[in-house]
């Protein structure tokens, strides 16, 4: 989306490195934004990321970045525990906000973040860019066209071996409950968002969380134990009918990637991927009315371009286009908005509750 020749690019600050430097910074810049600043709690990491992403201003205090009056927006890519305070501070300072998933530590925080967004009138979105991958977007179109008839059942499997290592893996924030760690939030949130996008709001939730490979080592080489899940299962029912199940683990071998099956009265849609993220050239395989399974030609609109720098960039750049449209047009944030973030968080909370109590949770 080219920037008008008559005005300067909008300016954004990035809070968080890693994915922030690899995807958020080039994604916003490629869509016409001036990425003016980046922040990390560790100055060396911030300076390294700034150099690699060609960003001039470096911060270790995120609130100092937020207080800048020359920024239009802030993108938050920190561990989830910081999302609540940073998003609210940014919205109250008049900034538009892109917030990474999982949205918050719990739905109480999520509601407060949504309230702040609605009060501010700014565009506030959650970085569920998987909606813009070709497979996910095309499945939504096929469902809207009644391609497989009335939806009945969706099954999802995600099996990776990231935590299967010869020695205990290095300790990180993702192992801490206080930081919002765990596989359910890290990747399960993307799938909950997809299920809501396809099938509507969730009615009931049951689930189970497990830690199959808890052993880790800290920076001093001492053995520590992960507090959060590396494996989960969940079953959702939907207010519009139908149900979905998901089984996922980072602690199994060999890795088998992800497989999604969406089943209706007339047929089935299949989507597979080799790793944690959908591909920018993914294909939907389908069968209906008894015909053999065969790949469907993906409409060109779902792959408007490719970005060889990182396979995650095409989908993220399409999300940035939605964000930019929300900023420029006003009148409410495009989806996935903070409303979607809260609804997703409510499902994640319900999985935790169900795992702890053994009961099915009604939303």
N, C-alpha and C positions, 0 to 999 in steps of 0.2 A: 504494500500500500504506500505509494509515494507520498512524500510530504509536500504540501503546497509550497510553491516558490515564494509566496508572499508572507509566510510566517516561519518562525524558527521551530525546530523540532521540540516536541514536549520532552521534559527532562524527568528521569527516574533515577532513584537510588536503590541499590541492591543490598539487602542485609542477609549475609550468608555467602559462603564460598562453596567450592565443590560444584554441585549441580547449578548453583547460582552463576558461577563463572563459565561453566561448560555449556549451559543451555539458556538460562534467563538472560544473561548479558548479550550474547550474540543474537538471541531471538528478538529481544526488544530493539536492538540496534538495526537489525535487518528489516524491521517493520517501521523504521523511521524515527525511533526514539533516540534521544541523546542519553546514553548511560553515563551519568555524571559522577557517581560515587559508588563505592563498595565498602562493606563493613564486615569485619570478623573480630571475634574476641581476642584473637591472637594476631599481633601486628605482622609477624612474618608471613602468616597465611594470607592476610589481607593484601600485603604488598606484592606477594607472588601472584595472587589472583588478579590484582590490578594490572600488573605488568603483562600477564598473559592475555588479558581481555582488553588491554589498551584503555584503561580507566584512569583518570587523572587523580581524583581525590580518594583518600584512604581514611577509614575510621575504625576505631576499636570500640567506640561507644555508639550503639545504634540510636539512642535518643538524640545525640548530637546531629546525626544524619537526618533524623526525622524533623528536627527543629529548623533545618534549612528552609528559607522562604522562597528559594528559586527552584524547588522541585515540585513537579506536578503529581508525582506518584511514587510509591514505595513498593518494592517486591520483597516479600519475606520468605526466606529459604532456610530458616533456623530449625533446630529441633522443636517439636511441637510445644514444649513447655513455655516457650517465649512468644508464641503466636498471639496469645490473648492480650498481653500488655503492649506489644509492638503494634498490632493492628489497631487497637483502640487509640493509642497515642497518635498514630499516623492519621486516622480518620478525624480525630479531634483537632489536628493541626491543619485540616483542610486537604489532605492528600487522598488521592485514589489509591486503592490497595489491591495488589495481587498477593494471595497468601497460599503457600504450599500446603499440601495435605500431609498427614491427617490434620484436620481443621483446628482442633483444640485438644485439651486434655480430657474434657468431658462436655456434655451438652449444656451444663450450667454456664461454662465459659463461652460455648458456642452461641447461646442465646444472648449473652452480653455483647459479643462481637457483632451479631446481627443487629441488635438494638442500636449500637453505635453507628453502624453503617447506614441504617435507615434514618437516624437522626441527622447524620452528616449530609445526606443527599449525594454522596460521592459514589463512584463505581467501585464495588468491592466484589472480587471474584476469587474462586478457589482454583488452584492449578490442577484441575482434572483434565489435562490435555488429551488423555486417552480417548475422550469423546471424538476427537478429530482424526484418529487413525482410521484408515480406509475400512478395515473390517468392522469396527464398532459403528461407524457412521452408516455403512451400507446395511448392516443388520437392522439398525433402527428404521431405515427406509423400507426394507423388505417387510418388517413387522407392520409398519403403517399401511403398506399395500396389501396386507392380509395374505402374504405369499404362502405361509404355512398354515393358514387358518387360525382359529382361536388358540392363543398361547396356553400351553398346559404346564410345561416343565423345562427348566434350564439346569444343566449340570456344568460345573466348572472344576477342573483339576489344574493345580499349579504345583509342580514338583521340581525343586532345584536343589543343588548340592553345595550351596555357598558355605554352609557351616560344617561340611564334611571335610575336615583338614587333618593332616598327620599329627599336628600339635594343636593345643587349644588356641583359638583365634584371639587377636588383640581385643582388649576391652574397649567399648565405645558407648556413646550415649544411648544407642538403640537397645542396650541391655537393661536400661533403667526405667522403672515404672514412673518415677518422678519426672522424667524427661519426655514421656509419651512414646517410649520405644515399643518394639514388638512388630512381628510380621503382619498382624491383623491391621494395624494402623498404616504401616509402611506401604503395603501393597493391597491388602484387603479393602482398604478405603477406595481405591481406584475401581475395584470390582463392584462394591456396593453402589458407587456412583453410576456405573454402567447399568446395573440392574434397575435402579430407579429411573434412569433415563429411558430404558427400553419398556419397562413394565409398570411404572408408576409407583406410588407410595407403598411402603411396606406395612403389613398388618401385624404379623407376628414374627418373632425371632427366637431361635434356639441355637445353641452353639457350645463348642468346647475348645479350650485353649490348652496347649501343652508345650513344655520345654524339653525337647528330646536330647539336645546337645547343649547343656548349660555351661560347660567348662570354658573359661576364658583366662587370659593372663593380663595383668595390668602393666603399666609402663615400667615397673620395677621387677617384672618377671614373676610376680606372685600370682598364685591361682585364685581366681574369683569366680563367682557363679552368676550367670545371667538371671535377672528377675522377670524377664518378659518372654512372651511366646515366640517360638520359632516354627510352630505348627498350629493350625486351627482347622476346625470344621464349623460350618454354619448352615442352617436351613431357614429360608425366608418364605413367608407367604405374602401375597400382594392383595391390596384392597380391590383391585380389578379382576382378581382370580389368578390362579396359577401359583407355582412355587419354584424355588431355586435352591440348589445345594452347592456348596463349595468346600473342597478339601484342598489344603495348601500346606506346603512345608518347604523350608530351606535346609532341612536336616536329613534328607534322604539321598540315596545314590542308586543308580546313576540319575543325573538330571534328565527330566523328560519334558521340560517346558510347560506350556499351558495349552489346554484344550477346552473349548467352550462348545456346548451343544444346546441349541435352542429348539425345543420340540413343540409342535402344534398339532391340531387335529388332522392336517393334511400332509405334514412333512417335517423336516428337520434342517436346520442351518448349523454348519460346523465352522469354527474358526480356531486355528492353531498358531502357536508362536514358539520359537525355540528357547527364548529367554524370558526375563521378567516383563519386558516391554513389548507391546504390539509393534510390528514392523511397519515402515512407511510404504511397503508394497504388498501388504498382506491380502490374502484372497479368501473369500467366503465359498465354501463348498456346500451344495444343497441337494436335497431330494424332496420331491413332493408327488403325491398321487401315485406312489409305487415305482417311480422312475429311479434308475440307478443314481448314486451320488455323482455329482459332476461340479467342477468349479464354475462359478458365475463370473462374467466379465465385470470388473469393478467400474462403475461410472467414473468418467474422467474428473468429475467435479470433486471427488474425494481424494484425488492425488493431483492437485493443481500445480505442484512443483515438487522437486526433491531437494534435499539439502545434504550433500555428501560430508559435511563437517561432523555431523552426529545424527544417527538415525532417529533420535528423539526430537530433532529440531523442526521438522515440517509440522507435526501436530502442535507443538508449542507455539510456533509462529502463527498458525491459524487461530489459536486461543488468544494470542496477543492482538490479532485483528479484531476479534470480538471485544476485547478489553478496550481497545482504541475507539471502537464505535460507541461503546458505552460512555467513555469519557467525553467524546465529542457531541453526542446526541443527548445525553442525560436521560432522565425519565426512568431510572431503574437499571440495575446491572443485568447484562446478559447472563444466561446460564453457562456454566455452573456458578451461581451467585452464593452469597453467604447464607441464603435460605437453603440451597442445596447442601452447603457445608454443614449446617445444623442438622438437617434431616439425615445425612450420612452419619454424623457423629452420634445421633440417637440410636442408630442401628448398631454401631460399634459398641456403645455403652451397653446395649441390650445383649450382645454376644458375651461381654464380660459378666453381666449379671446372670445370664443363663448358665455360663460355665461354673460360676460360683455356687449357684443354688440348685442346679439341675432342672430348673423349671423353664417353660416356654414363656417369653415375655411379650405381652401385647403392647403395641405402640398406639 
